[in-house]
């Protein structure tokens, strides 16, 4: 048995040290309290998160068709059509995990598209929570090279 409190049109603000870092929007947010086990938040119709700099300019977004936030574990799991966009890359995957304690994102596989059109497929993706850098293993893809390679 469990109880479920449903919020329609949820709008959540995440701040740190008095600065707004992110805002999340979900058409449906269910707070689920199981009879045994930890409470969690489920977004069955998806979520969009916008990240902000100190001037409240949007620096990136994450969207997905489904998400679950496991508060006690400090994990948020985004699933189905997950897209991360910032000024450096677009990352697409079917699952992305935010580990709040490690301040890192992890994904078993995905596709990175850089602004120059380079595409990188790979496994074991990880990035700090600002997506300023990323690691990806077993990578393959295509890139663009400037200049004449025949000389």
N, C-alpha and C positions, 0 to 999 in steps of 0.2 A: 504494500500500500504506500502511496505517496500523495503529497498535496502539491498543487501547482497554482501559483499566483501569476496571472497573465497581465502583461502591460502591452497595450497597443500603441504604436508610434513612439517607442522608447528613444530617448535622447540622453546619452550619458557623457559627462565631461570628466576627463582624467587630467588632474593637475599635479604638479610637483613643485615644491618650494614657492607656491603662490603663482606659478605660471601655468597656463593651460597648455598641455602637451598634445592632447588628442581629444576628439569628440567622436562618439559612436552613435550610429543611427540604426535601429532595427524596427521593421514593421511589427514584429511580435517578439516580446521578451518574456520567457517563462522562467520564473524562479521555482525550481523543483526541490522539494524537501522529501527525500525518501524516508521510509520508516527506520531503516538502518543505513548508515553511510553518510557521506558528506552532501551538503546542499550544493547545487550547481545552477548556473544560468544557461538556458538554451535559447538559441535564436533560430527556430525552425524555418523561417522564411528569409534567412540571410541577414547580412550586416554590411554596413559601410563605415569605415573608420577614416577620419581625416586627421593628419598630423600637422602641427603648427610650429613655426619658429617663434622667437621671442617677440616678434612684431605681429603675431596672429595671422601670418600668411601661411596658406596651405603648402606644405612641403612634400606631401605624399598621401597616398590613399591605399587602403586594403579593402577589397570587396570579396564577398563569398556568398554562396547560396545557402549556407548553413554554418553555424558556429556554436560552440559550447565553451563556457567559462567555468573552470573548476577552481573556485576561489581558494579552497584550503590547500590545493597543490600548486597554486600560482601559475596555472596553465590555461591558455585559451587556444582552442583548436578550431581552425577554419577549414571547411571542407566544401567540395564541389565548386568548380569554376572560380578558384581563388586567383585574384589578380592584384599584384602589388605594383604601384606606379610611383616613381619619384623622378627627380630631374636627371637621374643618371641611367636608370634601368626600368624595364617592365619585366616582372617575374610572374609566370603563370604556372600553376600547379593544381593538383586535386586535394592536397592536404598541406597545411602550414601550421606549425605549432609555435606559439609565443610562450617562452619560459620567462616569467616575470622576474624570478630570482636571479637568473643568469643574464637577464636583459638581452636575450638572443632569440632569433627565429630559426627554426629547423624545418626541413622538408625532406622526405625520402627521394624526391625527384622533381624536376621542373625544367622550364625553358626560360632563359634570360635573353631579353632583347635589349641591346644597347641603343642609344640615341642615333648612332651612325648606321644602324640597320644590322649590325653583327648579331648573330644568333648563337647561343650556347645551350646545348642540351646536356643534362647530367644528373647525377645522383648525389645524395648526401649534401644537400644545400644547407648552408648556415650563414647567418648574417647578424651583426649587432642590430639592436632595435631601431637604430636610425637608418639602416640599410646603406651606410656610407661605404661599406666594403662587403664582399661576400666570398665564400669558399664554395666550390662545387667540385666533386670528384667524378671520375669516369666521364669526362667531358668530351663532347664532340660538337662541331658546329661550323659556321661559315663566318668570315670576317672580310672587311674591306681594307685594302692596303693602298696607300697613296703613293704615287710615283710610278716609274717604269721599272718593272722587275727584271727586264731583259738585259739591263746594263750592269 
